[in-house]
Amino acid sequence: MLSQTTEYALRAMSCLAYDPERLTSTIELAEVTKVPSNYLAKVLQSLAQAELIVGRRGVGGGYKLNRPAEDITLLEVINSIDKVERITTCPLGLENHGSRLCPLHRRMDQAAAGLIKHFEGVTLKDIVTEPEATRPLCDTTRTAKVEMTFGNS
C-alpha cells in the first residue's frame, strides 16, 4: 500500500530519530537504511521541503530532524512523499456517481481512512522507543545515544 520511496523515507526518519541532534550524512544514512545513496538524496530533499528535516552541506554536514521525534507522526512522513487522501467523489468523474462512491472506491476510501487514522497516531519516538521491539533497520550502535535522549520509556 505504501511505495518503496515512502518506505525509504520512513527508514531514514527512523534512523534520524535515534540521534535527533546529530547531523548524519547521506552516505551513512544510505548504509544504515540499505537505500541507494543517490535515491536517498532525492528522498531527503523531499523530507527537507516538507520541513521534517534540516540539512547542512559540506564537511561535517548532514541531516537531522527539524522537530522532536515525538512531534513527527508517521503520517507526516508518508504525506511528504505520497499524500494519502480520502476519496470524496468519483475519481472517474462519472456524473451518475457524484459523491456516492461505487463499492470499489468506497472500500478504497475506507482503507485510506484506516491508514490515515493509524499513522497519524504513531510518532517517530514511538518507533524508536518501543520496548522489546527489534530496531527498524537502524544500526544498533546508536542505542546509547537514544537512551540518553529519550530515557528508558
N, C-alpha and C positions, 0 to 999 in steps of 0.2 A: 504494500500500500504506500510505502514511502520510497522515494527514489534513492538511488545509490548516492547521489550528490548530497541529499538530505542526511543520509546516514553518515557520510564523511563529515558533515558539519557537526552532527551530534557527537561523533568521536572526538573531533578537535576541541569542541567546547567542554566535553567531559574532562579531557586531559588538562586543559587550561584551568578548570575548576579545582584541580588537585593542588595547584600552587598559584592562586589567583593574582598575586602581586608580582610574580616573576615574569619577565619577558622571555618568551620561548620562541626560538627561531622556527621558521617554516621547515627547515631540514630536520630539526629534532622532532617537531610535531609529526611530520610525514613518517619518520622512522617508527615512532611510538604507536601511531594510529594505523600503520600499514596502508597509507594512502599515497599514491604517486605525488611527489612534491610539486610538479608543475600543475597538476589538477588541484591539489590542496591550496596552492597560492590563489587560484581563482575563487575557491570556496571561502578562503579567509577574506578576500576582498568583499564578497557579499556580506559576510558577517560584520565587517567593519562599516560597510554602508548602512547596515541596519543598526549601527551603534551598539552592537553587543560586545565587540572587542575594540581595542585600540592598538595601534602598531607604531613602531619606531624603526626607521631604516638605519642601515649602516652597521658598523661593528658594534656588537653588544645589543643590537636591535632584536626585534621580535614582536610577538603579540601577547596580550594579556586581556583578561576580562575587563570590560568597561564599567561593570557594576558588580556588587557582591553576588556570589553564586546563588544565594538564597533569594535574590531578586530577579533571577532569569529563569523563565519557565522553558520547558522543552518545546512548548507550542511556539514561543517566540523564535526559537532557533529554527524550527521546522518552517515557519512562515517566512523567515528571511531567505529561504531557498525556494520552496514550493508552497505557496499560500494554500492552506486548507480552507475551502469555502463551502458554505451551505448552498444547496440548490433551492432557489425560491420560485423560479419559473422554469418552464420547459426549455431545456438547453437547445432544443431543435427549433424553437420559435414557432411551434405548431399552435395556431390560433385556437383550435378546439381544446387545447390543454390549458392554456393560460397559466394561472397559478396552481391549478390542480395537477399535481405530478402524476405521471404514469407509474405503475408498480416498480419498474426498474429504477427510475430516477428518485422515487420516494425512498427506496431502500438504500440507494447511494447517498442520499441526503442523511438518512438515519446513521449510516456508517460515518459520514463526515462529522455529524453531531457528536457521536460517541468518541471519535478521535480527538476532537476539539476539547470536549469535557475532560477526557483523561489527561491529555498532555498539558492543559492549562493548569492542572493541579500538581504537576511534578516539576520541581526545580533542579537546577544543576547540583545544588547542595544535597538534595535528596539522593541523587545518583551516586555521588562520591562518598557519602557518609552512611549509606545503607548498611546496617550491621549484618555480619555473617554473609555478605554477598561477595562474589568474585568481582574483581576490578574490571570496569568496562574498557577493555582493550588498552589500558594505560599501564605504563611502566610502574611497577610496584615500588621502585626506589623513591618515589615521591611520597610514600606513606608518612614518613616522619614530619614532613612539612605540612601535610594535611592535618595531622593530629595537633600540630602547633596552631594552625589557622582555625580549624573548626572545633577542636577538642574531641573528646570521645563521646559523641552524642549517642 
